[in-house]
């Protein structure tokens, strides 16, 4: 599916070929997860941080399916936070280029956790894929935006009525633009919405054939040179319209190794806090990981919204086991959008999406001292 990773491809397409080699692409064991202990019959309850892993049931290895996105996971990889949390456990990294491949790998049992976009998670839950949500890697922010020509006469979303606005159909920006119209009680039929891929959009922009487009970097940056940004995905996320990169874990891994899931979340939480408290060091580590300048690394990192465990345990995101967060509704709304685009045939009810949020782990980590 194209929807989930389009922005990532846009931002990093110029880097991916280099990064694929630079990031140490290590393949996961094809035989699936091995265990040092017999299968657990306990429920997937988090175990508190008690120091080393000697007395906790841990796998021999944890297989992480990652994508090259400048968020807490990649920073934790660069800083080796996972290796510190998983003493005695092999951390096995496997790089992916698309959510589709992550879905395939986790369904086949070749990775334990993986990063995919919220659109793909919404689809995966609708299709009953064997995973659940344990963490939100980042909220898509300023890297996706609606930009309009300076001479278009558009100064707000309401001014798009009667204008020609381009979006790549089925993408996160398509979802965001339609959501912005709905939020402002604007009938989409009153806007000429054109399906264009980013490069087509840029060509149409330069030819004066469109008034604006909702797109991601680097095309967004090109259009900003003679345009004005009207709304960003960060603006929409603050109003509950969320697009995100999400961490899913296999149901079997969550069931058998809740302590490992907790450790994994601890490493991510540590990474977010390190980014906030030691930004220069974080940027330097990310620049090295991405093989870009520190200025570029800082730009990419700041365009995303990073959330620590405490924030994710709030009502706006994953919530708590007793009060699941609004992210469940965001996923269901995304699924409804994808159904409208004929990507999926049906959408399960809200309770199904709530059940897919395994918020006990962020809740537990948020309470750790």
N, C-alpha and C positions, 0 to 999 in steps of 0.2 A: 504494500500500500504506500502511496506516495505521501499521504498527508502528514505523517508524524515527523519525518526527518527533513522536510524540505528546507527549513531555515538552517539546519545544521549543514546541509549540503551547500547552501548558499554561502554561509560564512566561511566554511572551511574547505570548500572545494579546491582552493588554491594551495591548500596546505596538505591535503590528505595523502597524496602520493608520498610526500616526504615523511609525514608522520607515521605512515604505516610501517616504515622501516625504523624510524627513530624511536618509536614507543616500545620496542621490544615485544613484538607480537608473538606471544607464547600460546601454543595450542593447548586446549583442555584435553584431559584424558578422554578418549573415545568410549571407554568402557563404563563411564558414569561414575557416580559418587561412591567412594569407598568409605567404609566406616570402621573406626577402631572399637566400636561397641555395638552390641546387638540393637535391633530396632526398638525404638521407644514406643511405649503405649501411652505416655503422658500427653496431656494437652499441650498446645504450643504456647506456654506461658513463658515470658521473659525471665531470665535469671540475672540477679543483680551483679554489679561489677565487684568482684571479690579479689581482684588482683590477677594472679596467674590462672592458667587454664587447667591446672593439674587435676582439680576435683570436679571439673565440668565435662560433660559429654561433648566431645568435639569430633568433627570429621578428620580424616588424615589430611585432606586438602579442601580448600574452598575455591570453587571455580567461578570467576567473575567475568561476565560478558560486558565489556564496556565499549563506549563510543568516544571519539575524540571531541569532547565538549568541555569547555573551561569551567567546570563546576567543582563541587566539593569532592566528588569521587576521583576526578583526575588529579586534584591537588593532593588528596590522601595517597594516591598512588605515587606521586612525585616525592612526597615526604616520607613514604614508607610507613604510614600510620597503621596500615593493615598488618604489616609484618610485626609491628610492635604489639598489636592487640592479639595476634594469633601466634603466640610463641609455641613452637612445636608443630604448627599446622602449616602445610605448604599452601601459599597463596598463588593460585594459577590464573594468570590473566589471559583473556582471549578478546582480541579486538574485533568489532563488527562495524559494518558500514551502513546497515539499515535495520529498522525495527523488524522487518519481515524475517531477516536471518536470526535475530535474537529470539523471536517467537518460535522459529523452527528449532533452534538449539535447546531452548528450555523445555519445549514439548518433547524433544527426543531424549532429554535427560543428560545432555552433554555440558550444561552449565547449571549452577545453583542459583545465581542471581544475575539479573541483566538490566540494562538501561534501554528503555524505549519511550517514545513520546506518548502523551496523554491520548491522542487519537487512536494509537495502536492498542493502548491499554483498554480503552473503551470497547474497541472491537474484540480484543482477546477475551474480555469478561463476557461479552455478548455471545461469543463462540465457545464459552466454557473451557478455555485453555487452562492447563493445570498450574496456574500461578496466582499470587495475590500481591497486593501493594504493601510495601513495608517502609517506603521513604519517597519523598519528592526531591529529586536531585536539584531542580531549579525551576523557577517560574519564568516563562519566556517574558522578557521585558521590553527594553528599548530597541532590541535588534529586529523587531517586526513592527511596522508602523504604516499608517495611511498618510501618504504624501501627495500633495496637490500642486499644480502649477501656480506660480505666484500671480499670474494674470487670469486665473480661472474664476475668480469671484467667490471662491469657497474659503470660508474662514471658520466653519464649524461643520460637524457631521450633518447637520440639518440642511446645509447648503449643497449637499451632494444630490439632492432631488433634481432630476433633469440633466445630470452630468454623466459623463462616461468614466466609470471607475473600473480598473482592471484588477483581477485577482486570479491566481491559479486555482481553478476549481478543485474542490476536495482537499485543499491544503488547510493548515492551521490559520492562515491569514484569511482565507475564504470564510471559515467559521467565525473568526474574530470580526470581520466586516459585517457579516449578516447579524451577528450578535449586537454590534454597535448600533445598527439600524433599528433592531428590535428594541433596544434599550431606550432609544429616542423616539419610539412610536412612528417610525418611518416605514412605509410600505416599500419593500424591495422592488416591487414592480415599477415604482416611480423613479428608480435609478437604473441607468443602463449599465448593467454589470457584465463585463466582458471576461471571458476565460483566456488568460494569457500566461505563458510561462515567463519567468523573470526576464530572460534575454529578449523575448518578443515584446514584453512590456516596455523595456528600456527603449527599444527601437520605435515603438509607437509613441512613447513619451517625447523622444527627440523629434519625431515627425509631426508633433502637435495633434495626434489622432486621439488622445485620451486626455481627460482632465486630471486624472490621478490614479494611484494604484496602492494597494495594500501588499507590501512585499518585505523581504528581509535583506540583510546585507549579503553581498556587497552591492547589489543593484539598488537597494535603498539609499546607500551613500551616494551613488551616482545621481539619483533623482533629486536628492536633497540639495544638490548644487544650484538648481534653479527652481526649487520647490519649497513648500512649507509643510511641516509635519502637523497633522490635525489631531491625530490620536495614536497612541502606542498600545501595544499589548500589555505593557506595564499599567497604563491607565485603566484598561479593561479589567485586569486582574484585581485591581483595588475595588472594583465594583462587582466582584464575584464571577467574572467571566475569565476563567483560568485556562491557559494552555501551558503545558509543563513537560519536563523530562522526568520520568518516573522510574523508580527501582522496583522491580518485581522479583519475587523469590518463588521457587517451586514449592508447591504445597507439601511435598514430601520433605524437602529440606527444612521448612518451617516446623513441621511436625516432629522431625527426628532430631533437629539441632537448634532448639530455641536459644540456647546460650551462644551459639555461633552467630545467629541473627542479631542478638543483642550486641555482641562484640562488633559486628559489622556496622551497626547503627552508631555505636560509640565512636568508631573511627571517623564516620562521616560528620558526626556532631563536633568532634575535635577539629576536623578540617574547616568547618564553617567558622568556628570560633577563632581558629588560627588566622583565617583570611581577614577577619575583622580586627583582631588585636595586633597582628604582625603583617600588615598588608605588603610592605616592601619585600619582605622575605617570601611571602606567598606569591607575589607577582614574579619575583625572580625564579622561583621554582617552577611556576607555570610556564614562563617564557622558555625555560630549558626543556620542559616536557613537550611544548608545542613547536619548539624550534623557530620561534618568532622573537621580535624585539620585546623588551619589557613594556614599552609604550603600547604596542599592539595587544600584548597579553592583558594589560590592565584594562584596555578598552573592552576586550571581549568578556573579561570577568565581570566588569561593572554593568554590562548590558543585561546580565541575568540577575534574577532575584534569588539570593541564597537564604535558606531557612534553616535554623537550628532545630534540635529536637523539641524544645519547649514550644517554639512557634508552630511546628507541625502538629503538635498535640492540641493545638487550639481549635476552636469551632470552625474557623475558616478553611482549615486544611484536613488533616487526617482525623483530628479529634481524639477521643479516648474510647476505650472498649465500651463504656456505658453511654457514650454520646458521640457517635460517629460524626465526622466533620462534613462540611459542605462540599468537599472535593468529590464525594460520592455523587452528589447531584451534578457537579460539573462534568464528571465522566458520563453520566447518563444523558445529559444534554448534548454532549459531544456525539454520543452514540445515536441519538435522535437525528442529529445533523447528518451523520454518515448514512443513516437509513434513508434520509431524504435524498442523498446523493447516490443511492442504490449501491453503496459499498457493502452494507450488511442487510440481511433480510428482516431482522426483528431486533427489538431492544428489550432486555429483561427489566424487571421492576426495580425501584430504588433500593429495596431491601437487598437485592442481589449485589448491587454496587456497594452498599454499606458493608455487607459481609466480606467483600473483597478487600476492604481496608483493614489490615492487621496493625491497628494503631497501638496495641499493647506495648510494642517495642519502643516507639518514640516516647510514649507516656513514661515507661520505666526509666529510659535514659534521661529524660528531662528532670527526673527526681533525684538522679545521682548527684552526690556531692563531689 
